[in-house]
Amino acid sequence: METNTKRKRNPPAGAPHAGVKRSKGGNQGKWKTPSHLAKLAAVKGRSLELGDMGFWVTCQRQKEMRAADEIISICDEYGLKLFGAGICADEYGPVDQDPEDIEAAIAKEVAALKPGTKLKDGPFDLLRMNVDCVLFMRTRAPVDPLLLVREICKDASAASDRSQWRSRFINKLTPISYTAKATEKGLEELAERILPEHFQLERREETEGMAGNDDNRACSYAIRPTIRAHTTLKREVIINKVANMISNRHKVELKSPDKVILIEVFQTFCGMCVVGSDWEAMRRYNIHELYSAASKRAVNPAGAANSNGLDGQKPEAANNRE
């Protein structure tokens, strides 16, 4: 019996890609359902824009899609409960589909990807960033991102039973009231838009006088910037720029401020939001830590009541945590 002794000829040593095994494509062995493909298609191609509001979502590494599923479900529930506006099922695809609907679902996804197809502008729009562990949920009226995040965290802090936990992979939520360019001028314009509702500014104090809105009465504040994938604006520059715009009637207080100015810088974008004094008590809106703290309180109520700061730490240590 004859045997085939032919062997594939090796490429010359100097040839490009010599010795490199060519990939056959695929999805790394992960089978994707039609609903998963719909979510990927909905997220793909969307990007952050100037003037956007919403909230940043940080999650566990390599669990971005799991976290995306969780935050979509949470926003759908709380959007309907708080604002009467949930996530459109046609935008991200239904969670479950019957086997007989798979062909129809695939045809619908192909039609949605055709040129000229415009996605419906709903109250929520999930953006996948090109940085690990980071997502952005863009919101539109009537959704208030700060109110939404506070309510999510409030319920998380009371979820002592694991059956009440709504997420496993989401870590921190950071609300954003408005987004501008990540430049010194953009930061100044952003501050002039967001801060007057909460503070008296130096320029307006000169023109309008000290009397005015009771909402701008003297209060303490702290500035907490976060910088990702950006090298132009430095932390000290951001803090000094914003602090110099606020009237001296408002004092800086790093341990227990009345208000906290959150500044998020990502690539060429800069977002800002002013939160209340409960930001530290709510673990800086870290859902994972809120769930853990609620679970510990359920197991040992006396120990949780006697703890000082985050999990028994001193407030100074808590303030240094990001």
N, C-alpha and C positions, 0 to 999 in steps of 0.2 A: 504494500500500500504506500502510495507516494505521499509525502508530506510537503507542505508549502514552506520552503526555506527562505522566501523573500522577506526582507526586513526593510522597514521604512528608512529612507536615506536621511541622515542627520543634516541639518542646515550648516553652512559654513560657519566657522567660529566667529567671523566678523559680522555676520548677518544680524540685522536688528531683531530684537525679541528672541534671540537664540536661547534655547533652553527654558523658555517661559511657556508654561501651559496656558493655552487660550481658554478663557472662560466661555462657557456655553450659555451665559445669562442666567435666567431664573430668578427666584426670589429667596435665595439662600435656604431653600428647603421649607420655607414657611408658606403654607397654603392660605390664600387670602379669599375670604368670602365676598360676595357682591356688596354687602354693606360696608365691609372694610375698604374695598376698592372705591366705593362712593365717597367715604370720608377722606381718603387720600386725594381723590380728584378734587374735592371741595377745598381742601387745605392748600393744595399745590397751586402756585401762581399768584397767591394773595400776598400782599406785603403791607408793612406799616406805612402810613401816610401822615403828612402834616395835618394837625387838627384832630387826629384820632383821640378818642377816649376809651377807657376800658380798664383792664387790669392784667398785670404780668402774672404768670403762673410758673413756678419752679417745681421741678419734679425729680424723681430718682433717675440716675443715669441709665440710658438705653430703655427707659420706660415711657418715652414721650407719647407714643400712640395709646398706651394704656391710660396715661394721665389725660390725654385728649378725650378719650371716651368718658372718663369720669367727670371732667369739667363740663362737657356738653350735657351730660345727664343732669348735673347739679344746676346748671344755668337754665335748663328747660323747666325744672321744678320750681326754682326760686323766681324765675322770670314770670311764670304764670301766677305764682302766689303773691308776689309783691307788685308787679306792674301789669299783669294781664297780658304778657307777651312772652311766649316761649319760643323755642327754636323750631323752625319749620322743618318737618320731616323730609321734605323734598330737597333741602339744602345739604344735609349730611347723610341722608339715607336712613332707613329704619333700622332699629337694632336687630330685629329678627325678620327673616323672610322664609316663606314656605318654599319647599323644593320646586313646586310647579311655577313659582314666580321668578325663578332665577333667570330664565331666558329674557323675560320682559324687563327685569332689573338691569341686565347687561345692555340690552338695547337702549334703555333710558340713559344709562351712563355714557354710552357712545354718543348719543344725540347731544348730551350736555357738554361733551368735549369738542363738538364741532365749532369752527370759527363763527363768530358773530353771536354765540349764545351768551347771554348776560345773566349772571346769577342774581337772584332776588336779594335786595337789600333788607335783611331782617334785623331784629334787635341785637342779634349776636353773630359774630363772625370770627371764627378761630383761625389764628395765624401761626404757622409753624416757622420758627426762626432757624437760621443757619448756625445756631449755637446749641450745644448739648444742654439738656435739662431745662430749656426755656421755651415757653409758649406765650402767646399774647391773645387774650380774648377781647376783641374790639366790640364795643357796645354802641348802640344808637338809642335815641329817645324812643320811648319814655324811660329807659333803663338808667338808673343812677349807679355807676360802678362802686362808689364808696358805700352807699346803703346796701347794695347787693353783697359786697364782701363782708361788711359788718354782720349782716344777718347770717351769712354762711358760717362765720367764725363764732357767732353767738350760739348757734345751735351745736356747733362742734364742741364748744366748751362744756355743754350740758350732756354730751353723748357719753355717758358712763358705761353703757353696754356696747360691746363690739357690734352687735346686730344693728345699732343705730349709726355706725360709721358709714359715711358715704364715699370714702376714698381710701385707697391704699398707697397710691403712688404720688399723689400731690403733696407738695411741701408748703410753700409760701405763696400767698396772694398779695399783690401790691396794687392798689387802685391808682388810676391815672385820670385826672380831670381834663387834661389837654396835652397835646404833643406839639413841639416846635423843633427848630433846627438846633443841633448840638453845637452851638457857637456862643460866644459871650453875648453877642447881640440877640441871638435867639433866646438865650436864657433870660436876658433882661425883659424881652417882650413877653415871655412866658410868665415871669414873676408879676409883671404889671397886669396881666390878665387874671391870674389866680389869687394873688395875695390880698388885693383890696377888700375882698369879702371877709377877710379874717384879721387883717392888720391895717394900721395906719402907716402909709408909706411916707418917706421923707419928702418927696416932691409934692405930694398932695397936701401934706401938712403945711408946707409953705404957702400954698395957694388957697387952701380951704380953712386953715386954722385948726385949733385943737378940738373945738366943739364939733359934734357930728354924730355919726351912727354909733349907737350903743354896742353894736356887734364888734366894733373896733376898739373897745375899751382895753385898757392896759392888761396884757397877759404875757406869760412867759412862753418861750418857744425853743425848739431845738431843730437843727437842720440835719437830715440824714440822707446823704447822697449815696447812690450805688452806680458803679460804672462797669459796663460790659462791652467788650470788643470796641473800645474807644481809647484813643491816646492823646487827643488834643486838649480837652478840658481836664484839668487836674482837680482833685478833691478839694484842696485848699482854695483854689480859684472859685469854685462853685460856691463854697460856704461863704467866703468873703463877699462875693458879688451879691448874693441874696441878702446877707445880713446887713450890708451897707444900704440896701434899699428900704429896710424896715426902720420905722421911727424908733428913737431911743426910749420912748415910753414903754416899749415892749422889751423885756429883759431876756437874755439868753439863760436857759436853765437846762442843763444836760441830764440831771438825775430824774426830775419829775416835772417835765414841762406841761403847761396847759394845752399846748398844741404842738404838733410835730409836722414839719415840712418835709415830705418825701420827694426826692428827686431821683429819677431813674434815667440814666444815660445809656443808650444802646446804639452803637455805630454812629449814624449821623442824626439820631433823634434824641430829644430830651423831653421827658414828661414830668409832671408835677401834680401833687395832691396834698392837701392839708387835712390831717386827721386829728382826732381828739386825744385826750390824756389816757384813754383806755387802750391805746395802741400797744403799750408795753404789757398791760394786764392781759391782753388777748394774744400774748406771745408773738407780737409783731405780725399778726394775721398769719401765723404758721399753723395750718390745720393739723399737720402731723403732731406737733407739740401739744396742741389743744386736746387732741384725742388721747395722747399719752397722759396728760395731766388729769383729764377727767377719769381715766381708768384708775390712776393711782388714788384719786380722791374716793372712788367707790370702794377700793380695797382697804384704805387706811384714812378715813375722814379726819381723825385727830391729827395725824402727821401732816396731812395736806393743809389743814387750817393753821398749823403752827409754822409752816414754811414761809420764808421771807424771800421775795423776788421769784425768779424762775427756778422751780424745783429745789427750793431751799437755798439758792444763791443770794448773795447780797445784791442790792440794787445796782451797785457800781459794776459788778461783774455782769449783770443782766444787760446793762446798757452797752457793754462792749461786745455783745454777741450780735452777729449779723444773721 
